[in-house]
Amino acid sequence: MVEADELLEIEEPKYDYQVTNFQLITGTPIPPIEKLKSLSDKQFEECVNEWAVGYLKNRYNKVFKSGGSGDMGRDVIGYYNYGEDKDKLIWDNYQCKHYKSPLNPSDIWVEIGKLCYYTYIKKYTIPNKYYFFCPYGVSTTLHDLLNNKEEFKETFIQNWDKHCRNKITKKRVIELDESLLNHINNINFDIFTYLDPNEFIEQHRKTPYFSFRFGGGLQKPRPIPKSPPDNINDNELVYTKKLFEAYQDSTGKEIKNEKDLSFFPKLNNHFQRQRIHFYEAESLKRFERDTLPPNINAFDQLKEELYFSVIDTHENYYENGFERVKAVTEKARMITLTSNNPLSSVLTKNDQHGICHHLSNEGKLDWVNVDD
């Protein structure tokens, strides 16, 4: 029975931070390490694949994932010099275990046994490093063994019959005979280590998939857009030609290029601003490519939304094409595009202005000869 002096009054919860509307909708943010631990088998496999594609591929010459039960102790493989003589390959192995508790020595003996056996029969070479990875990390016992390589090797050999002899392959029993034992003793067990879950998260953070897996918004700041090059590039030929047509429609004078435009200072200034805005939108497109996963198509979604927002303005009657350009780009700057787009937090009015010229480049917006 609880004594009276042990009873505590229930106090009102107190928060030492400002609660936002976003938090009221989504709840308290869950740290990435906790999300990693909560992944299902399928989600964990997807997460590892994202990390391999987005991080490891930038570290190695070639990255592969072994499939099925015949991986021979290899899971994710990173080659430093893929394509050379297979006997000279330098590679790292990542053995990823989706366990709900820290890895213990008994969890990895068979994996080490596979490596020892298959390198013994020359199925592949000994890796440069062999990493174990589990969302819960490794146990204290395994951590201590990995930091004492001689004891680690001795303990592994002692556990051969229990964990390796009948489990390396279903086709046969693998006896630890003198020849195989000599091979094991010649392996430098310094190759075995583990990838800490927090380190995995930081590596995953460098991929374009992190925000979609763990949340937290865009992980990289958007770079300052570059100024347009002095000369018109090939990717500008369509929209700039249409602008020259609009200026010509306005002045009644032949304007085919920038040289012709130099006689009209205000129009020339307008043209230079349009190039700036085009490249600002181009930088947003490039930012999506460098920051978000492929096939998200956030920039294309912005273009489509902006197109339907300005098309009625575009189809109005105007005295000339230049008036249409100004009306459509002004409308583009005034609208507020959806906040659900992944790029909405870095989108600017200049981007929206520049997207009009991307649409012009694609033949979706013209400035002269528009059917009334």
C-alpha positions as CSV (number, residue, x, y, z in Angstrom):
1,M,0.0,0.0,0.0
2,V,1.3,3.5,-1.0
3,E,2.0,5.7,2.0
4,A,0.3,9.1,2.1
5,D,3.7,10.9,2.0
6,E,4.6,9.1,-1.2
7,L,1.6,10.4,-3.1
8,L,2.4,13.3,-5.5
9,E,0.1,15.9,-6.9
10,I,-0.4,15.7,-10.7
11,E,1.0,18.9,-12.2
12,E,0.1,20.7,-15.4
13,P,2.5,19.8,-18.2
14,K,5.0,22.6,-19.0
15,Y,6.8,23.1,-22.3
16,D,10.0,25.2,-22.6
17,Y,9.5,25.7,-26.4
18,Q,7.0,27.5,-28.6
19,V,4.3,25.2,-30.0
20,T,3.6,25.7,-33.7
21,N,0.6,24.9,-35.8
22,F,2.7,22.4,-37.7
23,Q,3.4,20.6,-34.5
24,L,-0.3,20.5,-33.6
25,I,-1.0,18.8,-36.9
26,T,1.9,16.4,-37.0
27,G,2.6,15.9,-33.2
28,T,6.0,16.0,-31.5
29,P,8.8,15.4,-33.9
30,I,10.3,11.9,-33.7
31,P,14.1,11.9,-33.7
32,P,15.6,10.1,-36.8
33,I,17.3,7.4,-34.6
34,E,13.9,6.5,-33.2
35,K,12.3,6.4,-36.7
36,L,15.2,4.2,-37.8
37,K,14.4,1.7,-35.0
38,S,10.7,1.7,-35.9
39,L,11.0,0.8,-39.6
40,S,9.3,-2.3,-40.8
41,D,11.3,-4.9,-42.7
42,K,10.3,-3.4,-46.1
43,Q,11.0,0.2,-44.9
44,F,14.4,-0.8,-43.6
45,E,15.3,-2.4,-46.9
46,E,14.2,0.8,-48.7
47,C,16.1,3.0,-46.3
48,V,19.3,0.9,-46.8
49,N,18.8,1.2,-50.6
50,E,18.4,5.0,-50.3
51,W,21.6,5.2,-48.4
52,A,23.5,2.9,-50.8
53,V,22.3,4.9,-53.9
54,G,22.6,8.4,-52.4
55,Y,25.7,8.0,-50.2
56,L,27.8,4.9,-51.0
57,K,27.7,5.5,-54.8
58,N,29.6,8.7,-54.2
59,R,32.2,6.9,-52.1
60,Y,32.9,3.9,-54.3
61,N,33.6,3.1,-57.9
62,K,30.7,0.7,-58.0
63,V,28.0,-0.4,-55.5
64,F,26.0,-3.7,-55.6
65,K,23.5,-5.3,-53.4
66,S,23.4,-9.1,-53.1
67,G,20.0,-10.7,-53.5
68,G,18.4,-13.7,-52.0
69,S,19.8,-16.3,-49.6
70,G,22.9,-17.0,-51.7
71,D,24.7,-13.8,-50.8
72,M,27.7,-15.8,-49.4
73,G,27.9,-13.4,-46.5
74,R,27.8,-10.2,-48.6
75,D,25.0,-7.7,-48.4
76,V,25.8,-4.3,-49.8
77,I,29.2,-4.3,-51.6
78,G,31.2,-1.2,-52.4
79,Y,34.1,-1.6,-54.9
80,Y,36.9,0.9,-55.0
81,N,38.3,-0.4,-58.4
82,Y,35.5,-2.4,-60.0
83,G,36.4,-3.6,-63.5
84,E,39.9,-4.6,-62.7
85,D,41.2,-8.2,-62.3
86,K,38.8,-9.8,-59.8
87,D,41.8,-11.1,-57.7
88,K,42.9,-7.5,-57.3
89,L,39.6,-6.0,-56.3
90,I,39.5,-3.7,-53.3
91,W,36.0,-3.6,-51.7
92,D,34.1,-3.1,-48.5
93,N,31.1,-5.2,-47.3
94,Y,28.1,-3.9,-45.3
95,Q,26.1,-6.6,-43.6
96,C,22.8,-4.9,-42.6
97,K,20.6,-6.6,-40.0
98,H,17.1,-5.5,-39.2
99,Y,17.0,-6.7,-35.6
100,K,14.9,-5.2,-32.8
101,S,17.8,-5.3,-30.4
102,P,21.6,-4.7,-30.5
103,L,23.7,-7.2,-32.4
104,N,25.3,-9.8,-30.2
105,P,28.3,-12.0,-31.2
106,S,26.0,-15.0,-31.8
107,D,24.2,-12.9,-34.4
108,I,27.3,-12.5,-36.6
109,W,29.4,-15.7,-36.2
110,V,27.7,-17.3,-39.2
111,E,28.3,-14.2,-41.4
112,I,32.0,-14.2,-40.5
113,G,32.0,-18.0,-41.1
114,K,30.6,-17.4,-44.6
115,L,33.3,-14.9,-45.4
116,C,36.0,-17.2,-44.1
117,Y,34.7,-20.2,-46.0
118,Y,34.0,-18.5,-49.3
119,T,37.3,-16.7,-49.4
120,Y,38.9,-20.0,-48.6
121,I,37.4,-21.6,-51.7
122,K,38.2,-18.4,-53.6
123,K,34.6,-17.4,-54.4
124,Y,35.7,-13.8,-53.7
125,T,38.6,-11.9,-52.1
126,I,38.9,-10.7,-48.5
127,P,37.4,-7.3,-48.2
128,N,39.1,-4.1,-47.1
129,K,36.5,-3.6,-44.4
130,Y,33.5,-5.6,-43.2
131,Y,30.8,-3.4,-41.5
132,F,27.9,-4.7,-39.5
133,F,24.9,-2.4,-39.3
134,C,21.8,-2.7,-37.1
135,P,19.3,0.1,-36.1
136,Y,20.1,-0.7,-32.5
137,G,23.8,-0.8,-32.9
138,V,25.9,-3.5,-31.2
139,S,25.9,-4.9,-27.7
140,T,28.6,-4.1,-25.2
141,T,30.0,-7.6,-25.6
142,L,30.3,-7.4,-29.3
143,H,31.7,-3.9,-29.1
144,D,34.4,-5.1,-26.7
145,L,35.3,-8.1,-28.9
146,L,35.6,-5.9,-32.0
147,N,38.1,-3.8,-30.2
148,N,40.1,-6.9,-29.1
149,K,40.8,-8.6,-32.4
150,E,42.8,-11.5,-31.0
151,E,40.1,-12.4,-28.5
152,F,37.5,-11.8,-31.2
153,K,39.2,-14.4,-33.6
154,E,39.6,-16.9,-30.8
155,T,36.0,-16.6,-29.7
156,F,34.8,-17.0,-33.3
157,I,36.9,-20.2,-33.8
158,Q,35.5,-21.6,-30.5
159,N,31.9,-21.0,-31.8
160,W,32.5,-22.6,-35.2
161,D,30.8,-25.9,-34.5
162,K,27.8,-24.2,-32.9
163,H,27.1,-21.4,-35.2
164,C,28.9,-22.1,-38.5
165,R,29.5,-25.8,-39.2
166,N,25.9,-26.5,-40.3
167,K,24.7,-23.0,-41.2
168,I,27.1,-21.6,-43.8
169,T,25.4,-23.6,-46.6
170,K,22.6,-26.1,-46.7
171,K,24.4,-28.2,-49.2
172,R,27.1,-29.5,-46.9
173,V,28.7,-29.5,-43.4
174,I,31.7,-27.2,-43.2
175,E,34.3,-28.8,-40.9
176,L,36.9,-26.6,-39.4
177,D,39.9,-28.7,-40.6
178,E,43.5,-27.6,-40.4
179,S,43.6,-26.1,-43.8
180,L,40.5,-23.9,-43.2
181,L,41.8,-23.0,-39.8
182,N,45.1,-21.8,-41.3
183,H,43.2,-19.7,-43.7
184,I,41.2,-18.1,-40.8
185,N,44.3,-17.4,-38.8
186,N,45.8,-15.6,-41.8
187,I,42.8,-13.2,-42.0
188,N,43.4,-9.9,-40.3
189,F,40.3,-9.5,-38.1
190,D,40.9,-5.8,-38.1
191,I,38.6,-5.7,-41.2
192,F,35.6,-6.3,-39.0
193,T,33.9,-3.3,-37.5
194,Y,30.4,-1.8,-37.3
195,L,28.5,1.2,-38.6
196,D,27.0,3.1,-35.7
197,P,23.3,3.9,-36.2
198,N,23.9,7.6,-35.7
199,E,26.7,7.6,-38.2
200,F,24.3,5.8,-40.7
201,I,21.8,8.6,-40.2
202,E,24.4,11.3,-40.8
203,Q,25.4,9.5,-44.0
204,H,21.8,9.1,-45.0
205,R,21.3,12.8,-44.3
206,K,23.7,13.6,-47.2
207,T,21.3,11.8,-49.7
208,P,18.3,13.4,-51.4
209,Y,16.1,10.8,-49.7
210,F,16.6,11.9,-46.0
211,S,13.7,14.3,-45.6
212,F,11.3,11.8,-47.2
213,R,12.5,9.0,-44.8
214,F,13.1,10.9,-41.6
215,G,11.5,14.4,-42.0
216,G,13.0,17.7,-41.0
217,G,12.5,19.6,-44.2
218,L,15.1,20.3,-46.9
219,Q,18.5,19.4,-45.7
220,K,20.5,21.8,-47.9
221,P,20.2,25.5,-48.3
222,R,19.4,26.7,-51.8
223,P,22.5,28.2,-53.4
224,I,22.4,31.8,-54.7
225,P,21.4,31.7,-58.4
226,K,24.2,32.4,-60.9
227,S,24.0,35.4,-63.2
228,P,23.2,34.7,-66.8
229,P,26.2,34.1,-69.1
230,D,27.2,36.9,-71.4
231,N,26.0,35.0,-74.5
232,I,22.6,33.4,-74.9
233,N,22.9,29.6,-74.4
234,D,21.2,27.0,-76.5
235,N,18.7,26.3,-73.8
236,E,17.5,30.0,-74.1
237,L,17.0,30.2,-77.9
238,V,13.3,29.6,-77.9
239,Y,12.1,32.0,-75.1
240,T,14.5,34.7,-76.1
241,K,13.3,34.5,-79.8
242,K,9.8,34.9,-78.6
243,L,10.8,37.9,-76.5
244,F,12.4,39.5,-79.6
245,E,9.1,38.9,-81.5
246,A,7.2,40.6,-78.7
247,Y,9.5,43.6,-78.7
248,Q,9.3,43.8,-82.5
249,D,5.5,43.6,-82.2
250,S,5.5,46.5,-79.8
251,T,7.9,48.8,-81.6
252,G,7.1,48.0,-85.2
253,K,10.9,47.8,-85.7
254,E,12.9,44.7,-86.7
255,I,14.4,43.1,-83.6
256,K,16.0,39.8,-84.2
257,N,18.8,39.8,-81.6
258,E,20.4,41.7,-78.7
259,K,22.3,44.0,-81.1
260,D,18.9,45.2,-82.5
261,L,17.6,45.6,-79.0
262,S,20.5,47.9,-78.0
263,F,18.6,50.8,-79.7
264,F,15.8,50.5,-77.2
265,P,17.3,50.9,-73.7
266,K,14.1,50.2,-71.7
267,L,13.4,47.1,-73.7
268,N,17.0,46.0,-73.4
269,N,16.8,46.4,-69.6
270,H,13.6,44.4,-69.6
271,F,15.2,41.6,-71.7
272,Q,18.2,41.4,-69.3
273,R,15.8,41.0,-66.3
274,Q,14.0,38.2,-68.1
275,R,17.2,36.3,-68.5
276,I,18.0,36.8,-64.8
277,H,14.6,35.4,-63.9
278,F,14.9,32.5,-66.3
279,Y,18.2,31.5,-64.6
280,E,16.7,31.9,-61.2
281,A,14.0,29.4,-62.1
282,E,16.7,27.2,-63.7
283,S,18.6,27.2,-60.4
284,L,15.4,26.0,-58.6
285,K,15.2,23.2,-61.1
286,R,18.8,22.3,-60.5
287,F,18.2,22.5,-56.7
288,E,15.5,19.9,-57.0
289,R,17.8,17.6,-58.9
290,D,20.5,17.9,-56.3
291,T,18.3,17.8,-53.2
292,L,15.1,15.7,-53.8
293,P,14.8,12.1,-54.9
294,P,14.3,11.4,-58.7
295,N,10.8,11.3,-60.0
296,I,9.3,13.7,-57.4
297,N,8.9,16.2,-60.3
298,A,8.3,19.1,-57.9
299,F,9.5,21.7,-60.4
300,D,7.2,20.3,-63.1
301,Q,4.3,20.5,-60.7
302,L,5.1,24.1,-60.1
303,K,5.2,24.8,-63.8
304,E,1.9,23.1,-64.3
305,E,0.2,25.0,-61.5
306,L,1.6,28.3,-62.6
307,Y,0.5,27.6,-66.2
308,F,-3.1,27.1,-65.2
309,S,-2.9,30.2,-63.0
310,V,-1.8,32.5,-65.8
311,I,-3.4,31.0,-68.9
312,D,-6.6,33.0,-68.7
313,T,-4.5,36.2,-68.4
314,H,-2.4,35.0,-71.3
315,E,-5.5,34.6,-73.5
316,N,-6.8,38.1,-73.0
317,Y,-6.6,40.6,-75.8
318,Y,-3.5,42.9,-75.8
319,E,-2.3,45.6,-78.2
320,N,0.9,43.8,-78.7
321,G,3.0,40.9,-77.6
322,F,5.1,42.9,-75.1
323,E,1.9,43.9,-73.2
324,R,1.0,40.2,-73.0
325,V,4.5,39.4,-71.6
326,K,4.2,42.0,-68.9
327,A,0.6,41.0,-68.0
328,V,1.4,37.3,-67.7
329,T,4.7,37.7,-65.7
330,E,3.0,40.2,-63.4
331,K,0.2,37.7,-62.8
332,A,2.8,35.0,-62.1
333,R,4.4,37.2,-59.5
334,M,1.1,37.9,-57.7
335,I,-0.2,34.3,-57.3
336,T,0.6,32.1,-54.3
337,L,1.5,28.6,-55.4
338,T,0.6,25.5,-53.3
339,S,2.4,25.1,-50.0
340,N,2.3,21.3,-50.4
341,N,5.0,21.4,-53.0
342,P,8.4,20.2,-51.7
343,L,10.1,23.3,-53.1
344,S,7.6,25.8,-51.7
345,S,9.8,26.8,-48.8
346,V,12.5,28.0,-51.2
347,L,10.3,29.3,-54.0
348,T,10.5,33.1,-54.8
349,K,8.5,35.5,-56.9
350,N,11.4,35.7,-59.3
351,D,11.2,31.9,-59.7
352,Q,7.6,32.2,-60.6
353,H,8.4,35.0,-63.1
354,G,11.2,32.9,-64.6
355,I,9.0,29.8,-64.9
356,C,6.9,31.7,-67.4
357,H,9.9,31.7,-69.8
358,H,10.5,28.0,-69.1
359,L,6.9,27.5,-70.2
360,S,7.6,29.7,-73.2
361,N,10.6,27.5,-74.0
362,E,8.4,24.5,-74.0
363,G,5.9,26.0,-76.4
364,K,3.1,26.5,-73.8
365,L,3.2,30.3,-73.8
366,D,3.5,32.5,-76.8
367,W,3.5,36.3,-76.9
368,V,2.4,37.2,-80.5
369,N,0.0,35.6,-82.9
370,V,-2.1,34.2,-80.1
371,D,-5.6,33.3,-81.3
372,D,-8.2,35.6,-79.7
